[in-house]
Amino acid sequence: MQVEKNKVVEIDYTLKDDNGQVLDSSEGKQPLSYIQGVGNLIPGVESALEGKSSGERVQITVPPETGYGVRDDSLVLSVERDKFSQFEDLQEGVRFRMETPDGPMIFTVVEIGDGEVLVDGNHPLAGMTLNFDITIQSVRDATSEELDHGHVHN
């Protein structure tokens, strides 16, 4: 069976940056399962896997435009420290949800100053070229319930 829209696909993967550093991997874990064509994966990976079959190994280079996007410096904000009073021990790297005029967004604390906190609304992998080594483990039809919910049920 081939990878196509509304198929459940199980993959093993390793993700590296341009310097060869491993950023993420399914090694030692369960394969990643997703429904093809419903936006569960970044567009560059979904399009590269389209038409492939179970057992195939695929190496994919995904530019920022079809990955997690180009970095947007306007999403780096300085926020008054007192806005973080709900955090007892605020630390760099903490991620939190914040309401914005465009709806809820996830931000990461980048730097903590005396009176201000620098936060970044870009995805941590935004602006990066991503290099995937993927092996397709299986492909099957998604159930109607999975399609209704938009994700795989195990």
ChimeraX commands (.cxc) that place a marker at each C-alpha (Angstrom):
marker #1 position 0.00,0.00,0.00 radius 0.5
marker #1 position 1.27,3.48,-0.84 radius 0.5
marker #1 position 1.37,6.62,1.26 radius 0.5
marker #1 position -1.54,8.82,0.18 radius 0.5
marker #1 position -4.19,11.09,1.67 radius 0.5
marker #1 position -6.13,9.57,4.57 radius 0.5
marker #1 position -3.73,6.63,5.07 radius 0.5
marker #1 position -2.22,5.91,8.47 radius 0.5
marker #1 position 1.55,5.82,8.09 radius 0.5
marker #1 position 4.05,4.53,10.65 radius 0.5
marker #1 position 7.61,5.78,10.29 radius 0.5
marker #1 position 10.93,5.49,12.02 radius 0.5
marker #1 position 12.94,8.67,11.66 radius 0.5
marker #1 position 16.07,10.55,12.59 radius 0.5
marker #1 position 16.13,14.34,12.27 radius 0.5
marker #1 position 19.46,16.16,11.94 radius 0.5
marker #1 position 20.47,19.77,11.42 radius 0.5
marker #1 position 22.89,20.85,8.68 radius 0.5
marker #1 position 25.86,20.10,10.96 radius 0.5
marker #1 position 24.76,16.48,11.37 radius 0.5
marker #1 position 23.62,16.93,14.98 radius 0.5
marker #1 position 20.67,14.68,15.85 radius 0.5
marker #1 position 17.72,16.86,16.90 radius 0.5
marker #1 position 15.14,14.10,17.32 radius 0.5
marker #1 position 14.75,10.42,16.61 radius 0.5
marker #1 position 12.31,7.57,17.06 radius 0.5
marker #1 position 15.20,5.19,17.77 radius 0.5
marker #1 position 14.40,3.13,20.85 radius 0.5
marker #1 position 10.77,4.31,20.77 radius 0.5
marker #1 position 7.58,3.33,19.00 radius 0.5
marker #1 position 7.36,4.43,15.35 radius 0.5
marker #1 position 5.63,7.76,14.73 radius 0.5
marker #1 position 2.08,7.23,13.42 radius 0.5
marker #1 position 0.20,9.93,11.55 radius 0.5
marker #1 position -2.57,10.41,8.99 radius 0.5
marker #1 position -1.19,11.52,5.62 radius 0.5
marker #1 position -2.61,14.71,4.16 radius 0.5
marker #1 position -4.36,16.14,7.22 radius 0.5
marker #1 position -1.53,18.34,8.47 radius 0.5
marker #1 position -0.11,16.08,11.18 radius 0.5
marker #1 position 3.44,16.53,9.85 radius 0.5
marker #1 position 5.30,19.46,8.34 radius 0.5
marker #1 position 4.44,19.91,4.65 radius 0.5
marker #1 position 7.95,19.10,3.37 radius 0.5
marker #1 position 7.88,15.64,4.94 radius 0.5
marker #1 position 4.30,14.84,3.94 radius 0.5
marker #1 position 4.89,15.77,0.30 radius 0.5
marker #1 position 8.16,13.80,0.14 radius 0.5
marker #1 position 6.49,10.66,1.52 radius 0.5
marker #1 position 3.48,10.85,-0.84 radius 0.5
marker #1 position 3.46,7.81,-3.14 radius 0.5
marker #1 position 6.12,5.89,-1.19 radius 0.5
marker #1 position 5.51,2.34,0.05 radius 0.5
marker #1 position 5.96,0.36,3.22 radius 0.5
marker #1 position 9.60,-0.63,3.71 radius 0.5
marker #1 position 11.04,2.28,1.72 radius 0.5
marker #1 position 13.81,4.41,3.19 radius 0.5
marker #1 position 13.72,8.08,2.25 radius 0.5
marker #1 position 16.20,10.88,2.91 radius 0.5
marker #1 position 14.56,14.29,2.87 radius 0.5
marker #1 position 15.98,17.80,3.14 radius 0.5
marker #1 position 13.29,20.25,4.20 radius 0.5
marker #1 position 13.91,24.00,3.88 radius 0.5
marker #1 position 12.38,26.34,6.47 radius 0.5
marker #1 position 9.57,27.34,4.10 radius 0.5
marker #1 position 8.11,23.80,4.13 radius 0.5
marker #1 position 9.31,22.98,7.65 radius 0.5
marker #1 position 8.66,25.12,10.71 radius 0.5
marker #1 position 8.83,28.40,8.83 radius 0.5
marker #1 position 11.30,31.22,8.45 radius 0.5
marker #1 position 12.25,32.96,11.69 radius 0.5
marker #1 position 10.13,36.02,12.36 radius 0.5
marker #1 position 12.00,38.54,14.52 radius 0.5
marker #1 position 8.71,40.29,15.33 radius 0.5
marker #1 position 7.84,37.23,17.45 radius 0.5
marker #1 position 10.71,37.96,19.84 radius 0.5
marker #1 position 9.21,40.15,22.56 radius 0.5
marker #1 position 10.30,41.82,25.75 radius 0.5
marker #1 position 7.67,41.36,28.46 radius 0.5
marker #1 position 7.57,42.93,31.92 radius 0.5
marker #1 position 8.81,40.46,34.55 radius 0.5
marker #1 position 5.71,40.95,36.72 radius 0.5
marker #1 position 3.59,39.36,33.96 radius 0.5
marker #1 position 5.18,36.03,34.99 radius 0.5
marker #1 position 4.11,36.10,38.63 radius 0.5
marker #1 position 2.39,32.69,38.23 radius 0.5
marker #1 position 5.82,31.10,37.68 radius 0.5
marker #1 position 7.53,30.45,41.03 radius 0.5
marker #1 position 10.87,29.54,39.45 radius 0.5
marker #1 position 10.93,31.06,35.96 radius 0.5
marker #1 position 13.82,29.67,33.89 radius 0.5
marker #1 position 15.15,30.06,30.38 radius 0.5
marker #1 position 13.70,27.41,28.08 radius 0.5
marker #1 position 10.30,27.34,29.77 radius 0.5
marker #1 position 7.50,27.22,27.20 radius 0.5
marker #1 position 4.08,28.73,27.84 radius 0.5
marker #1 position 0.89,29.63,26.02 radius 0.5
marker #1 position -0.04,33.26,25.57 radius 0.5
marker #1 position -3.07,34.89,23.97 radius 0.5
marker #1 position -2.18,37.19,21.08 radius 0.5
marker #1 position -4.29,39.21,18.62 radius 0.5
marker #1 position -3.83,36.24,16.23 radius 0.5
marker #1 position -5.00,33.70,18.81 radius 0.5
marker #1 position -3.09,31.52,21.27 radius 0.5
marker #1 position 0.63,30.97,20.64 radius 0.5
marker #1 position 3.41,29.06,22.34 radius 0.5
marker #1 position 6.38,31.15,23.50 radius 0.5
marker #1 position 9.76,30.15,24.91 radius 0.5
marker #1 position 11.59,32.14,27.60 radius 0.5
marker #1 position 14.91,33.14,26.03 radius 0.5
marker #1 position 16.43,35.49,28.62 radius 0.5
marker #1 position 15.44,36.70,32.07 radius 0.5
marker #1 position 16.46,40.23,33.01 radius 0.5
marker #1 position 15.86,42.24,36.17 radius 0.5
marker #1 position 12.63,43.84,35.02 radius 0.5
marker #1 position 11.93,42.15,31.69 radius 0.5
marker #1 position 11.78,38.71,30.15 radius 0.5
marker #1 position 12.69,38.07,26.52 radius 0.5
marker #1 position 10.35,35.52,24.92 radius 0.5
marker #1 position 10.32,33.96,21.43 radius 0.5
marker #1 position 7.15,32.86,19.62 radius 0.5
marker #1 position 9.04,31.13,16.80 radius 0.5
marker #1 position 9.06,27.35,16.76 radius 0.5
marker #1 position 12.45,26.17,18.09 radius 0.5
marker #1 position 13.22,24.70,14.63 radius 0.5
marker #1 position 12.07,27.77,12.67 radius 0.5
marker #1 position 14.62,29.00,10.16 radius 0.5
marker #1 position 16.45,25.67,10.05 radius 0.5
marker #1 position 16.98,23.31,7.16 radius 0.5
marker #1 position 15.95,19.89,8.45 radius 0.5
marker #1 position 17.44,16.59,7.29 radius 0.5
marker #1 position 15.29,13.52,7.81 radius 0.5
marker #1 position 16.20,9.87,7.38 radius 0.5
marker #1 position 12.87,8.03,7.33 radius 0.5
marker #1 position 11.90,4.38,6.99 radius 0.5
marker #1 position 8.24,3.71,6.28 radius 0.5
marker #1 position 7.21,0.84,8.55 radius 0.5
marker #1 position 3.58,0.44,7.49 radius 0.5
marker #1 position 0.71,2.03,5.61 radius 0.5
marker #1 position -2.98,1.30,6.18 radius 0.5
marker #1 position -6.38,2.86,5.64 radius 0.5
marker #1 position -7.43,5.23,8.39 radius 0.5
marker #1 position -10.65,4.35,10.18 radius 0.5
marker #1 position -13.60,6.73,9.90 radius 0.5
marker #1 position -13.18,7.55,13.59 radius 0.5
marker #1 position -9.50,8.44,13.07 radius 0.5
marker #1 position -10.43,10.67,10.14 radius 0.5
marker #1 position -13.18,12.33,12.19 radius 0.5
marker #1 position -10.74,13.02,15.04 radius 0.5
marker #1 position -7.81,13.92,12.79 radius 0.5
marker #1 position -5.31,11.63,14.51 radius 0.5
marker #1 position -4.33,7.97,14.78 radius 0.5
marker #1 position -5.93,5.78,17.46 radius 0.5
marker #1 position -3.75,2.99,18.80 radius 0.5
marker link #1:1,2 radius 0.2
marker link #1:2,3 radius 0.2
marker link #1:3,4 radius 0.2
marker link #1:4,5 radius 0.2
marker link #1:5,6 radius 0.2
marker link #1:6,7 radius 0.2
marker link #1:7,8 radius 0.2
marker link #1:8,9 radius 0.2
marker link #1:9,10 radius 0.2
marker link #1:10,11 radius 0.2
marker link #1:11,12 radius 0.2
marker link #1:12,13 radius 0.2
marker link #1:13,14 radius 0.2
marker link #1:14,15 radius 0.2
marker link #1:15,16 radius 0.2
marker link #1:16,17 radius 0.2
marker link #1:17,18 radius 0.2
marker link #1:18,19 radius 0.2
marker link #1:19,20 radius 0.2
marker link #1:20,21 radius 0.2
marker link #1:21,22 radius 0.2
marker link #1:22,23 radius 0.2
marker link #1:23,24 radius 0.2
marker link #1:24,25 radius 0.2
marker link #1:25,26 radius 0.2
marker link #1:26,27 radius 0.2
marker link #1:27,28 radius 0.2
marker link #1:28,29 radius 0.2
marker link #1:29,30 radius 0.2
marker link #1:30,31 radius 0.2
marker link #1:31,32 radius 0.2
marker link #1:32,33 radius 0.2
marker link #1:33,34 radius 0.2
marker link #1:34,35 radius 0.2
marker link #1:35,36 radius 0.2
marker link #1:36,37 radius 0.2
marker link #1:37,38 radius 0.2
marker link #1:38,39 radius 0.2
marker link #1:39,40 radius 0.2
marker link #1:40,41 radius 0.2
marker link #1:41,42 radius 0.2
marker link #1:42,43 radius 0.2
marker link #1:43,44 radius 0.2
marker link #1:44,45 radius 0.2
marker link #1:45,46 radius 0.2
marker link #1:46,47 radius 0.2
marker link #1:47,48 radius 0.2
marker link #1:48,49 radius 0.2
marker link #1:49,50 radius 0.2
marker link #1:50,51 radius 0.2
marker link #1:51,52 radius 0.2
marker link #1:52,53 radius 0.2
marker link #1:53,54 radius 0.2
marker link #1:54,55 radius 0.2
marker link #1:55,56 radius 0.2
marker link #1:56,57 radius 0.2
marker link #1:57,58 radius 0.2
marker link #1:58,59 radius 0.2
marker link #1:59,60 radius 0.2
marker link #1:60,61 radius 0.2
marker link #1:61,62 radius 0.2
marker link #1:62,63 radius 0.2
marker link #1:63,64 radius 0.2
marker link #1:64,65 radius 0.2
marker link #1:65,66 radius 0.2
marker link #1:66,67 radius 0.2
marker link #1:67,68 radius 0.2
marker link #1:68,69 radius 0.2
marker link #1:69,70 radius 0.2
marker link #1:70,71 radius 0.2
marker link #1:71,72 radius 0.2
marker link #1:72,73 radius 0.2
marker link #1:73,74 radius 0.2
marker link #1:74,75 radius 0.2
marker link #1:75,76 radius 0.2
marker link #1:76,77 radius 0.2
marker link #1:77,78 radius 0.2
marker link #1:78,79 radius 0.2
marker link #1:79,80 radius 0.2
marker link #1:80,81 radius 0.2
marker link #1:81,82 radius 0.2
marker link #1:82,83 radius 0.2
marker link #1:83,84 radius 0.2
marker link #1:84,85 radius 0.2
marker link #1:85,86 radius 0.2
marker link #1:86,87 radius 0.2
marker link #1:87,88 radius 0.2
marker link #1:88,89 radius 0.2
marker link #1:89,90 radius 0.2
marker link #1:90,91 radius 0.2
marker link #1:91,92 radius 0.2
marker link #1:92,93 radius 0.2
marker link #1:93,94 radius 0.2
marker link #1:94,95 radius 0.2
marker link #1:95,96 radius 0.2
marker link #1:96,97 radius 0.2
marker link #1:97,98 radius 0.2
marker link #1:98,99 radius 0.2
marker link #1:99,100 radius 0.2
marker link #1:100,101 radius 0.2
marker link #1:101,102 radius 0.2
marker link #1:102,103 radius 0.2
marker link #1:103,104 radius 0.2
marker link #1:104,105 radius 0.2
marker link #1:105,106 radius 0.2
marker link #1:106,107 radius 0.2
marker link #1:107,108 radius 0.2
marker link #1:108,109 radius 0.2
marker link #1:109,110 radius 0.2
marker link #1:110,111 radius 0.2
marker link #1:111,112 radius 0.2
marker link #1:112,113 radius 0.2
marker link #1:113,114 radius 0.2
marker link #1:114,115 radius 0.2
marker link #1:115,116 radius 0.2
marker link #1:116,117 radius 0.2
marker link #1:117,118 radius 0.2
marker link #1:118,119 radius 0.2
marker link #1:119,120 radius 0.2
marker link #1:120,121 radius 0.2
marker link #1:121,122 radius 0.2
marker link #1:122,123 radius 0.2
marker link #1:123,124 radius 0.2
marker link #1:124,125 radius 0.2
marker link #1:125,126 radius 0.2
marker link #1:126,127 radius 0.2
marker link #1:127,128 radius 0.2
marker link #1:128,129 radius 0.2
marker link #1:129,130 radius 0.2
marker link #1:130,131 radius 0.2
marker link #1:131,132 radius 0.2
marker link #1:132,133 radius 0.2
marker link #1:133,134 radius 0.2
marker link #1:134,135 radius 0.2
marker link #1:135,136 radius 0.2
marker link #1:136,137 radius 0.2
marker link #1:137,138 radius 0.2
marker link #1:138,139 radius 0.2
marker link #1:139,140 radius 0.2
marker link #1:140,141 radius 0.2
marker link #1:141,142 radius 0.2
marker link #1:142,143 radius 0.2
marker link #1:143,144 radius 0.2
marker link #1:144,145 radius 0.2
marker link #1:145,146 radius 0.2
marker link #1:146,147 radius 0.2
marker link #1:147,148 radius 0.2
marker link #1:148,149 radius 0.2
marker link #1:149,150 radius 0.2
marker link #1:150,151 radius 0.2
marker link #1:151,152 radius 0.2
marker link #1:152,153 radius 0.2
marker link #1:153,154 radius 0.2
view
